[in-house]
Amino acid sequence: MVGFRSVFWILLFSLLNPLKSAGQSLEWAVQPSVIWDEPNLPYQQIGPGISFSSIVSPEGRFAYGVFANLARTDFQVDSDSLHRNFASVSLDLRMMTDGDKARLALSLGLGVSVSDDVNETDINFTSSANGAEMFVIGLEGQFPVTSSWGISTFARSQMNGWFWGLLDPGEYGIEPSFLFGAGVYFR
């Protein structure tokens, strides 16, 4: 199963290659992350994750790319031990400052988020998978080590269900989740 996941992510990020022209470059990043899902709930959903990104033309002030995340949280509801699996992918526009030692970026994106609840104490529990459209706003810091790689950090707010939440707030709600991470990027 791990091999299938690796192939899936390589294929997903390879989709960006046809979108770039010969004069553009590609930046890849892998970052361990932490997710904080629905902070307004009475029980905390904080857990580990892994984030991947691929950016076209990272040297310029404006760039676009794909950001994907896999994560999991464990939490208690009454006497049940639950965990929630997360996956999200978004197409982002990144606006970055110039700098040789450090650069700061603001990113805005649209994407899809899916989650699946699993009850670890009740084997008869039926999974409750959910999917939602997602609006993303984030900050990223980059610290080049050489011209071809460096360290990156990020903080992202994912607003799940924003479209239907705005159209019919009585029926649908906007569910926020936050991602924090640090890792390595390559050019």
C-alpha positions in Angstrom: 0.0 0.0 0.0 2.9 2.4 0.7 4.1 1.9 -2.9 0.7 2.8 -4.3 0.6 6.0 -2.2 4.1 7.0 -3.4 3.1 6.5 -7.0 -0.1 8.4 -6.5 1.7 11.5 -5.2 4.4 11.4 -7.9 1.7 11.2 -10.6 -0.3 14.0 -8.9 2.6 16.4 -8.8 3.8 15.4 -12.3 0.5 16.9 -13.5 2.2 20.3 -13.1 4.9 19.6 -15.6 2.8 20.2 -18.7 1.6 23.5 -17.2 5.1 25.0 -17.2 7.0 26.3 -20.2 10.7 25.6 -21.0 11.9 28.8 -19.3 10.2 27.9 -16.0 11.5 25.9 -13.1 9.8 23.6 -10.6 10.1 23.5 -6.8 9.2 20.4 -4.7 8.8 20.3 -1.0 8.1 17.6 1.6 7.2 18.8 5.1 6.1 17.0 8.2 3.1 18.8 9.6 0.6 19.1 12.4 -3.2 19.5 11.8 -5.6 21.2 14.2 -9.1 20.4 13.0 -12.2 22.2 13.9 -10.8 24.2 16.9 -14.4 25.2 18.0 -15.3 21.6 19.0 -15.3 20.6 22.7 -12.7 17.8 22.1 -9.3 18.5 20.6 -8.4 17.1 17.2 -4.7 17.7 16.8 -2.5 15.2 15.0 0.5 14.5 12.7 0.6 14.8 9.0 2.8 15.0 5.9 2.6 17.8 3.3 3.8 17.9 -0.3 3.9 20.8 -2.7 5.0 21.5 -6.2 5.4 25.1 -7.4 6.0 26.3 -11.0 8.4 29.3 -11.4 9.4 29.6 -7.7 12.0 32.3 -8.4 9.4 35.0 -9.3 7.2 37.1 -7.1 4.1 35.2 -8.3 3.9 31.4 -8.7 1.3 28.7 -8.8 1.3 25.1 -7.6 -0.3 22.2 -5.9 -0.3 21.7 -2.2 -1.4 18.3 -0.7 -1.6 17.0 2.9 -2.3 13.7 4.6 -3.0 13.7 8.4 -4.7 11.9 11.2 -6.1 12.9 14.6 -7.1 10.8 17.6 -9.9 11.9 19.9 -12.5 10.7 22.4 -16.2 11.2 22.2 -17.9 9.9 25.3 -16.5 6.3 25.7 -15.5 5.9 22.1 -12.0 6.2 20.8 -12.0 7.7 17.3 -9.5 8.8 14.8 -10.1 10.9 11.7 -8.0 10.5 8.5 -7.6 13.6 6.4 -6.5 14.3 2.8 -6.6 17.6 1.0 -5.3 19.0 -2.2 -5.4 22.6 -3.5 -4.2 24.7 -6.4 -2.5 27.8 -4.9 -1.3 31.2 -6.1 1.8 32.2 -4.2 3.0 35.8 -3.8 6.6 35.9 -2.5 9.0 38.6 -1.4 12.6 38.8 -2.7 15.6 37.9 -0.5 18.9 36.0 -0.4 18.7 34.8 3.2 15.0 34.5 3.7 11.7 34.9 1.8 8.1 35.3 2.9 5.1 34.2 0.9 1.4 34.6 1.1 -0.6 31.9 -0.7 -4.3 31.7 -1.7 -5.9 28.5 -3.0 -9.0 26.5 -3.8 -9.2 22.8 -3.4 -10.9 19.7 -1.9 -10.7 18.2 1.5 -11.9 14.7 2.5 -12.0 13.1 5.9 -13.0 9.7 7.3 -13.9 8.9 10.9 -13.0 5.5 12.3 -14.2 4.2 15.6 -11.5 2.0 17.3 -13.7 0.8 20.2 -16.9 -0.2 18.3 -16.3 -2.6 15.5 -19.9 -2.2 14.2 -19.3 1.6 13.7 -20.0 2.7 10.1 -17.5 5.1 8.7 -18.6 8.6 8.1 -16.6 9.9 5.2 -17.0 13.6 4.3 -15.8 15.8 1.5 -15.9 19.5 1.0 -14.7 22.3 -1.1 -11.9 24.3 0.5 -10.5 27.9 0.5 -7.0 28.2 1.7 -4.9 31.1 2.9 -1.4 30.6 4.2 2.0 32.0 5.0 5.3 30.4 4.1 8.9 31.2 5.0 11.8 30.0 3.0 15.4 29.9 4.1 17.8 28.9 1.2 20.8 26.7 2.1 22.1 26.5 -1.4 20.6 27.6 -4.8 19.0 24.2 -5.2 17.5 23.5 -1.8 16.5 25.0 1.5 14.3 24.9 4.6 10.6 26.0 4.5 8.0 26.6 7.1 4.3 27.2 6.7 1.0 27.9 8.4 -2.2 27.4 6.5 -5.9 27.9 7.3 -8.2 25.7 5.4 -11.9 26.8 5.3 -13.8 23.6 4.4 -17.4 24.0 3.1 -17.0 27.7 2.4 -19.1 27.8 -0.8 -22.2 26.1 0.6 -21.7 27.8 4.0 -22.0 31.2 2.3 -25.0 30.2 0.2 -27.0 28.6 2.9 -25.5 29.3 6.4 -28.6 27.9 8.1 -28.0 24.4 6.6 -24.2 24.3 6.2 -21.3 25.5 8.2 -17.7 26.5 7.5 -15.3 24.1 9.2 -11.8 25.5 9.7 -8.7 23.5 10.1 -5.1 24.7 10.5 -1.9 23.2 9.2 1.6 23.9 10.5 4.8 22.4 9.2 8.5 22.7 8.4 10.6 20.7 5.9 12.9 20.8 2.9 12.3 22.2 -0.6 14.3 21.4 -3.7 14.6 23.2 -7.0 
